[in-house]
């Protein structure tokens, strides 16, 4: 880990206060959904993980949209996400393996919001042959956990210190899985320092920036469109996100200074 990464601070109090934007982002999504002309899916299974303290109810708008686009979409069915408490990892593995069998060994795409994205990445590292791709939304997998405004909440919810290693499941978080991997993030995220959400870009790892909050990222219209765009790619023919044309207005070039 570099010194610059270690020195990252959580987002400012002003950005944290702006997380109330999530209400407006949900309203915008519900209003724009009929006109959100995302690519159609091919029916492959998609497993969606909620963020810290959230349940499958929080990802329902995203899952409903993806289901309408033609995917076999499923929630994690582990109740409220209190972190990696005893039994959570085993429950996720059972859910993952059950869906893999249910769809006759067809590879799953994994979509995770915030902490849920960290789960998705680690599952893909463990079972790359069973995962088609990973898409995360505001997931702080790079750098120190203290570069978020949620680390104390995580400690209270999980009963674990963020300074303690949580076995192999959360080891080497910053390393992308060996499958196509997309991180969708926002520089105005009020929960996680946006730099902690960046993949080291490669032929199969990318980053997509949107303008929005952390708490509304899973139903931000631009983020939802990007998720659908990524999932719609033919299996084995993954290409980086195309920002040409109108997309360059909605999706900034995150490499800018």
Sine and cosine of phi, psi and omega as CSV:
sin_phi,cos_phi,sin_psi,cos_psi,sin_omega,cos_omega
0.00,0.00,0.75,-0.66,-0.05,-1.00
-0.97,0.25,0.33,-0.94,0.04,-1.00
-0.89,0.46,-0.59,0.81,0.01,-1.00
-0.89,0.45,-0.66,0.76,0.00,-1.00
-0.92,0.38,-0.66,0.75,0.01,-1.00
-0.89,0.45,-0.51,0.86,-0.08,-1.00
-0.99,0.12,-0.04,1.00,-0.02,-1.00
-0.86,0.50,0.62,-0.79,0.04,-1.00
-0.93,-0.37,0.35,-0.94,0.09,-1.00
-0.89,0.46,0.34,-0.94,0.07,-1.00
-0.84,0.54,0.42,-0.91,-0.06,-1.00
-0.91,0.42,0.29,-0.96,0.05,-1.00
-0.88,0.47,-0.55,0.83,0.03,-1.00
-0.89,0.46,-0.70,0.72,0.04,-1.00
-0.91,0.40,-0.61,0.79,0.04,-1.00
-0.88,0.48,-0.67,0.74,0.02,-1.00
-0.91,0.43,-0.46,0.89,-0.02,-1.00
-0.98,0.20,-0.01,1.00,0.02,-1.00
-0.90,0.43,-0.24,0.97,0.10,-0.99
-0.88,0.48,-0.25,0.97,0.08,-1.00
-0.84,0.54,-0.37,0.93,-0.06,-1.00
-0.83,0.56,-0.57,0.82,0.02,-1.00
-0.88,0.47,-0.69,0.72,-0.01,-1.00
-0.94,0.33,-0.54,0.84,0.02,-1.00
-0.93,0.37,-0.62,0.79,0.08,-1.00
-0.91,0.42,-0.68,0.73,0.03,-1.00
-0.89,0.46,-0.65,0.76,0.02,-1.00
-0.90,0.43,-0.63,0.77,0.03,-1.00
-0.89,0.45,-0.72,0.70,-0.01,-1.00
-0.90,0.44,-0.57,0.82,0.01,-1.00
-0.95,0.30,-0.66,0.75,-0.10,-1.00
-1.00,0.02,-0.20,0.98,-0.10,-0.99
-0.78,0.62,-0.69,0.72,-0.01,-1.00
-0.89,0.46,-0.36,0.93,-0.03,-1.00
-0.95,-0.30,0.13,0.99,-0.01,-1.00
-0.99,0.12,1.00,0.00,-0.15,-0.99
-0.99,0.15,0.93,0.36,0.02,-1.00
-0.99,0.13,0.40,-0.92,0.02,-1.00
-0.88,0.48,0.48,-0.88,0.04,-1.00
-0.98,0.20,0.48,-0.88,-0.01,-1.00
-1.00,-0.04,0.12,-0.99,-0.02,-1.00
-0.95,-0.31,0.20,0.98,0.07,-1.00
1.00,0.05,0.06,1.00,-0.05,-1.00
-0.96,0.28,0.42,-0.91,-0.06,-1.00
-0.95,0.30,0.62,-0.79,0.01,-1.00
-0.75,-0.66,0.78,-0.63,0.03,-1.00
-0.93,-0.36,0.81,-0.59,-0.10,-1.00
-0.91,-0.41,0.77,-0.64,-0.03,-1.00
-0.95,-0.33,0.73,-0.69,0.03,-1.00
-0.99,0.15,0.20,-0.98,0.03,-1.00
-1.00,0.10,-0.08,-1.00,-0.01,-1.00
-0.85,0.52,0.75,-0.67,0.02,-1.00
0.94,0.35,0.04,1.00,-0.02,-1.00
-0.99,-0.15,0.29,-0.96,0.07,-1.00
-0.87,-0.50,-0.06,-1.00,0.06,-1.00
-0.88,0.47,-0.38,0.93,0.03,-1.00
-0.87,0.50,-0.59,0.81,-0.03,-1.00
-0.92,0.40,-0.50,0.87,-0.02,-1.00
-0.99,-0.12,0.08,1.00,-0.06,-1.00
-0.88,0.48,-0.68,0.74,0.04,-1.00
-0.85,0.52,-0.68,0.73,0.04,-1.00
-0.91,0.42,-0.70,0.71,-0.03,-1.00
-0.91,0.42,-0.63,0.77,0.04,-1.00
-0.89,0.45,-0.65,0.76,0.01,-1.00
-0.91,0.42,-0.72,0.69,-0.02,-1.00
-0.91,0.42,-0.59,0.81,0.06,-1.00
-0.88,0.47,-0.67,0.74,0.03,-1.00
-0.91,0.41,-0.40,0.92,0.03,-1.00
-0.99,0.13,-0.09,1.00,0.11,-0.99
0.94,-0.35,0.26,0.97,0.01,-1.00
-0.98,-0.18,0.39,-0.92,0.13,-0.99
-1.00,-0.04,1.00,-0.05,-0.21,-0.98
-0.98,-0.21,0.65,-0.76,-0.06,-1.00
-0.67,-0.74,0.55,-0.84,0.14,-0.99
-1.00,0.08,0.12,-0.99,-0.08,-1.00
-0.99,0.15,-0.37,0.93,0.08,-1.00
0.84,0.54,0.63,0.78,0.06,-1.00
-0.90,-0.43,0.28,0.96,-0.01,-1.00
0.97,0.26,-0.52,-0.86,-0.02,-1.00
-0.98,0.22,0.66,-0.75,-0.05,-1.00
-0.99,0.13,0.99,-0.14,0.03,-1.00
-0.99,-0.15,0.29,0.96,-0.06,-1.00
1.00,-0.04,-0.14,-0.99,-0.07,-1.00
-0.99,0.13,0.91,0.41,0.13,-0.99
-0.95,0.30,0.27,-0.96,0.03,-1.00
-0.82,0.58,0.74,-0.67,0.03,-1.00
1.00,-0.08,-0.33,0.94,-0.05,-1.00
-0.92,0.38,-0.73,0.69,0.00,-1.00
-0.87,0.49,-0.71,0.70,0.01,-1.00
-0.89,0.46,-0.63,0.78,0.02,-1.00
-0.90,0.43,-0.66,0.76,0.04,-1.00
-0.91,0.42,-0.66,0.75,0.01,-1.00
-0.89,0.45,-0.66,0.75,0.04,-1.00
-0.89,0.46,-0.68,0.73,0.00,-1.00
-0.89,0.45,-0.71,0.70,0.01,-1.00
-0.87,0.49,-0.75,0.66,-0.04,-1.00
-0.93,0.37,-0.57,0.82,0.04,-1.00
-0.89,0.46,-0.69,0.72,0.02,-1.00
-0.93,0.36,-0.58,0.81,0.04,-1.00
-0.88,0.48,-0.67,0.74,0.04,-1.00
-0.94,0.34,-0.65,0.76,-0.05,-1.00
-0.86,0.51,-0.57,0.82,-0.02,-1.00
-0.98,-0.22,0.54,0.84,0.15,-0.99
0.81,0.58,0.64,0.77,0.06,-1.00
0.99,0.16,0.14,0.99,0.03,-1.00
-0.93,0.36,0.65,-0.76,-0.06,-1.00
-0.93,0.36,0.62,-0.79,-0.01,-1.00
-1.00,-0.09,0.55,-0.83,0.28,-0.96
-1.00,-0.07,0.63,-0.77,-0.03,-1.00
-0.91,-0.42,0.79,-0.61,0.02,-1.00
-0.85,-0.53,0.80,-0.60,-0.03,-1.00
-0.71,-0.70,0.67,-0.74,0.00,-1.00
-0.98,-0.20,0.83,-0.56,0.06,-1.00
0.82,0.57,-0.86,-0.51,0.01,-1.00
-0.85,0.53,-0.54,0.84,0.04,-1.00
-0.88,0.48,-0.51,0.86,0.05,-1.00
-0.93,0.36,-0.53,0.85,0.07,-1.00
-0.91,0.41,-0.67,0.74,0.09,-1.00
-0.85,0.53,-0.72,0.69,-0.04,-1.00
-0.87,0.50,-0.69,0.72,0.00,-1.00
-0.89,0.45,-0.68,0.73,-0.04,-1.00
-0.94,0.34,-0.57,0.82,0.10,-0.99
-0.89,0.46,-0.66,0.75,0.00,-1.00
-0.91,0.40,-0.54,0.84,0.05,-1.00
-0.93,0.36,-0.57,0.82,-0.03,-1.00
-0.98,0.21,-0.59,0.81,-0.07,-1.00
-0.77,-0.64,0.86,0.51,-0.07,-1.00
-0.87,0.49,-0.48,0.88,-0.02,-1.00
-0.95,0.31,-0.23,0.97,-0.01,-1.00
-0.96,-0.29,-0.01,1.00,-0.08,-1.00
-0.91,-0.42,0.78,-0.63,0.00,-1.00
-0.99,0.17,-0.73,0.68,0.07,-1.00
-0.25,-0.97,0.24,-0.97,0.03,-1.00
-0.82,-0.57,0.71,-0.71,0.10,-0.99
-0.79,-0.61,0.82,-0.58,0.03,-1.00
-0.90,-0.43,0.45,-0.89,-0.04,-1.00
-0.81,-0.58,0.97,-0.24,0.03,-1.00
0.89,0.46,0.59,0.81,-0.04,-1.00
-1.00,-0.04,0.85,-0.53,-0.06,-1.00
-1.00,0.01,0.97,0.26,-0.07,-1.00
-1.00,-0.05,-0.16,0.99,-0.05,-1.00
-0.92,-0.39,0.65,-0.76,0.06,-1.00
1.00,0.07,-0.24,-0.97,-0.09,-1.00
-0.99,0.17,0.64,-0.77,0.06,-1.00
-0.89,0.47,-0.34,0.94,-0.01,-1.00
-0.97,0.25,-0.06,1.00,0.05,-1.00
-1.00,0.06,0.49,0.87,0.09,-1.00
-0.75,-0.66,0.31,-0.95,0.11,-0.99
-1.00,-0.05,0.21,0.98,-0.07,-1.00
-0.88,-0.47,0.05,1.00,-0.12,-0.99
-0.92,0.39,-0.57,0.82,0.04,-1.00
-0.93,0.37,-0.61,0.79,0.05,-1.00
-0.89,0.46,-0.66,0.75,0.03,-1.00
-0.87,0.49,-0.70,0.71,-0.01,-1.00
-0.88,0.47,-0.67,0.74,0.01,-1.00
-0.92,0.39,-0.67,0.75,-0.06,-1.00
-0.95,0.32,-0.66,0.75,-0.11,-0.99
-1.00,-0.01,-0.36,0.93,-0.09,-1.00
0.97,0.26,0.29,0.96,-0.04,-1.00
-0.83,-0.56,0.52,-0.86,0.10,-0.99
-0.99,0.12,0.66,-0.75,0.04,-1.00
-0.93,0.36,-0.24,0.97,0.03,-1.00
-1.00,0.09,-0.15,0.99,0.02,-1.00
-1.00,-0.02,0.62,-0.79,0.10,-0.99
-0.94,0.33,0.68,-0.73,0.00,-1.00
-0.93,-0.36,0.92,0.39,-0.01,-1.00
0.72,0.69,-0.26,-0.97,-0.13,-0.99
-0.93,0.36,-0.32,0.95,-0.11,-0.99
-0.91,0.42,-0.51,0.86,-0.02,-1.00
-0.91,-0.41,0.34,0.94,0.04,-1.00
-0.98,0.19,0.54,-0.84,0.08,-1.00
0.79,0.61,0.78,0.63,-0.09,-1.00
-0.88,0.48,-0.61,0.80,-0.10,-0.99
-0.94,0.34,-0.33,0.94,-0.01,-1.00
-0.97,0.26,0.83,-0.56,-0.01,-1.00
-0.91,0.41,0.45,-0.89,0.10,-0.99
-0.91,0.42,0.34,-0.94,0.02,-1.00
-0.99,0.14,0.63,0.78,0.06,-1.00
-0.68,-0.73,0.29,-0.96,0.06,-1.00
-0.81,0.59,0.78,-0.63,-0.14,-0.99
-0.69,-0.72,0.78,-0.62,0.00,-1.00
-0.84,-0.55,0.75,-0.66,0.12,-0.99
-0.93,-0.37,0.86,-0.51,0.08,-1.00
-0.98,-0.18,0.79,-0.61,-0.12,-0.99
-0.58,-0.82,0.16,-0.99,0.04,-1.00
-0.70,-0.71,0.71,-0.70,0.08,-1.00
-0.93,0.37,-0.36,0.93,0.02,-1.00
-0.99,-0.14,0.34,0.94,0.11,-0.99
-0.85,0.52,0.81,-0.59,-0.01,-1.00
-1.00,-0.05,-0.05,1.00,-0.02,-1.00
-0.96,-0.28,-0.75,0.66,-0.08,-1.00
-0.90,-0.43,0.69,-0.72,0.15,-0.99
-0.85,0.53,0.81,-0.59,-0.14,-0.99
-0.87,0.49,-0.46,0.89,0.00,-1.00
-0.90,0.43,-0.40,0.92,0.01,-1.00
-0.97,0.23,-0.10,1.00,-0.03,-1.00
-0.97,-0.23,0.18,0.98,-0.12,-0.99
-0.99,-0.12,0.80,-0.60,0.18,-0.98
-0.97,0.26,0.57,-0.82,0.28,-0.96
-0.94,0.34,0.94,-0.35,-0.17,-0.99
-0.91,0.40,0.61,-0.79,0.01,-1.00
-0.46,-0.89,-0.22,-0.97,0.01,-1.00
-0.91,0.41,-0.31,0.95,-0.02,-1.00
-0.74,-0.67,0.29,0.96,0.04,-1.00
-0.67,-0.74,0.75,-0.66,-0.09,-1.00
-0.58,-0.81,0.18,-0.98,0.05,-1.00
-0.75,-0.66,0.66,-0.75,0.03,-1.00
-0.80,-0.60,0.86,-0.52,0.00,-1.00
-1.00,-0.08,0.65,-0.76,0.15,-0.99
-0.77,-0.64,0.28,-0.96,0.09,-1.00
-0.99,-0.11,0.92,-0.39,0.00,-1.00
0.05,-1.00,-0.08,-1.00,0.00,-1.00
-1.00,0.00,0.14,-0.99,0.12,-0.99
-0.98,0.20,-0.72,0.70,-0.10,-0.99
-0.95,0.32,-0.26,0.97,0.03,-1.00
-0.94,-0.33,0.15,0.99,-0.17,-0.99
-0.91,0.41,-0.52,0.85,-0.05,-1.00
-0.97,0.22,-0.14,0.99,0.13,-0.99
-0.72,-0.69,0.34,0.94,0.17,-0.99
-0.94,0.35,0.80,-0.60,-0.09,-1.00
-0.79,0.61,-0.67,0.74,-0.01,-1.00
-0.93,0.37,-0.62,0.78,0.01,-1.00
-0.93,0.37,-0.68,0.74,0.01,-1.00
-0.89,0.45,-0.67,0.74,0.05,-1.00
-0.87,0.49,-0.68,0.74,0.00,-1.00
-0.90,0.44,-0.65,0.76,0.06,-1.00
-0.86,0.50,-0.75,0.66,-0.01,-1.00
-0.89,0.46,-0.62,0.78,0.02,-1.00
-0.88,0.47,-0.68,0.73,-0.01,-1.00
-0.92,0.39,-0.68,0.73,-0.03,-1.00
-0.93,0.37,-0.41,0.91,-0.09,-1.00
-0.98,0.22,-0.13,0.99,-0.04,-1.00
-0.94,0.34,0.63,-0.78,0.02,-1.00
-0.86,0.51,0.59,-0.80,0.00,-1.00
-0.85,0.52,0.79,-0.61,0.01,-1.00
1.00,0.09,0.04,1.00,-0.03,-1.00
-0.81,-0.59,0.60,0.80,-0.05,-1.00
-0.90,0.43,0.70,-0.72,0.08,-1.00
-0.74,-0.67,0.50,-0.87,0.04,-1.00
-0.86,0.51,0.41,-0.91,-0.01,-1.00
-0.86,0.50,0.71,-0.71,-0.02,-1.00
-1.00,-0.07,0.90,-0.43,0.00,-1.00
-0.99,-0.11,0.22,0.98,-0.07,-1.00
-0.93,0.37,0.38,-0.92,0.08,-1.00
0.91,0.40,-0.69,-0.73,-0.07,-1.00
-0.88,0.47,-0.42,0.91,-0.05,-1.00
-0.91,0.42,-0.45,0.89,-0.01,-1.00
-0.91,0.41,-0.37,0.93,0.05,-1.00
-0.99,0.17,-0.65,0.76,-0.06,-1.00
-0.99,0.14,-0.54,0.84,-0.06,-1.00
-0.89,-0.46,0.99,-0.15,-0.04,-1.00
-0.90,0.44,0.32,-0.95,0.11,-0.99
-0.99,0.15,0.97,-0.26,-0.12,-0.99
-0.91,0.40,-0.27,0.96,-0.01,-1.00
-0.98,0.21,-0.12,0.99,-0.04,-1.00
-0.88,0.48,0.45,-0.89,0.02,-1.00
-0.97,0.23,0.00,0.00,0.00,0.00
